[in-house]
């Protein structure tokens, strides 16, 4: 679960985050984890999220630009934004 172990403001209910549905929250929670290999990650995407890795990455990329996702899990979203920008900078 994204944010597991992080302290939150009293009365904050992350399950009712406006602008994000259950799938969005599941994708962010999944992205918060580290993976030992791309193959393990892709298998887990299919098994746990019941979607193709391509669809997962499409959703995740869109979430990185979503202010609701940033409010929901700023640590994960900011980390992934930095990683995305580093990849873009390397290909220029």
C-alpha positions in Angstrom: 0.0 0.0 0.0 1.4 3.4 -0.9 2.3 5.4 2.2 2.2 2.4 4.5 4.3 3.2 7.5 4.1 7.0 6.8 2.4 9.2 9.3 -0.6 11.1 8.0 -2.6 14.0 9.3 -5.2 13.0 11.8 -8.6 12.4 10.1 -7.0 11.8 6.7 -8.6 8.9 4.9 -6.5 8.0 1.9 -9.2 5.5 0.6 -11.4 8.5 -0.2 -8.8 10.6 -2.1 -10.7 12.8 -4.6 -9.7 12.4 -8.2 -8.2 8.9 -7.8 -10.0 5.6 -8.1 -9.1 2.2 -6.7 -7.0 1.3 -9.7 -5.0 4.6 -9.5 -4.3 4.0 -5.8 -3.3 0.4 -6.6 -0.9 1.5 -9.3 0.7 4.1 -7.0 1.0 1.5 -4.2 2.7 -1.0 -6.6 5.0 1.7 -7.9 6.2 2.5 -4.4 7.8 -0.9 -4.1 11.2 -1.8 -5.3 11.8 -4.8 -7.6 14.8 -7.0 -7.9 14.3 -7.5 -11.7 12.1 -6.2 -14.5 10.8 -9.8 -15.0 9.6 -10.1 -11.4 7.9 -6.7 -11.7 6.1 -7.6 -14.9 4.8 -10.9 -13.5 3.6 -9.1 -10.4 1.8 -6.4 -12.5 -0.1 -9.1 -14.3 -0.9 -11.1 -11.2 -1.6 -8.3 -8.7 -3.0 -5.6 -10.9 -4.6 -7.8 -13.6 -3.3 -5.6 -16.4 -0.5 -5.7 -18.9 2.8 -4.0 -18.1 2.2 -1.6 -21.0 -1.1 -0.5 -19.5 0.5 -0.2 -16.0 3.2 2.1 -17.3 0.7 4.2 -19.3 -1.4 4.7 -16.2 1.6 5.3 -14.0 3.0 7.9 -16.4 -0.3 9.7 -16.4 -0.5 9.6 -12.6 2.9 11.3 -12.3 1.4 14.4 -13.9 -1.8 14.3 -11.8 -2.1 16.7 -8.9 -4.3 14.2 -7.0 -1.7 11.5 -7.2 0.9 14.0 -5.9 -1.3 14.9 -3.0 -2.0 11.2 -2.3 1.6 9.9 -2.3 4.1 12.8 -2.7 7.1 10.7 -1.9 6.5 8.1 -4.6 5.3 10.6 -7.2 8.2 12.9 -6.7 10.8 10.1 -6.8 9.3 8.7 -10.0 9.1 12.2 -11.6 12.9 12.6 -10.8 13.7 9.2 -12.3 11.6 9.9 -15.4 13.4 13.3 -15.9 16.8 11.7 -15.5 15.9 9.1 -18.2 14.7 11.9 -20.5 17.9 13.9 -19.8 20.1 10.9 -20.7 18.4 10.4 -24.1 18.9 14.0 -25.2 
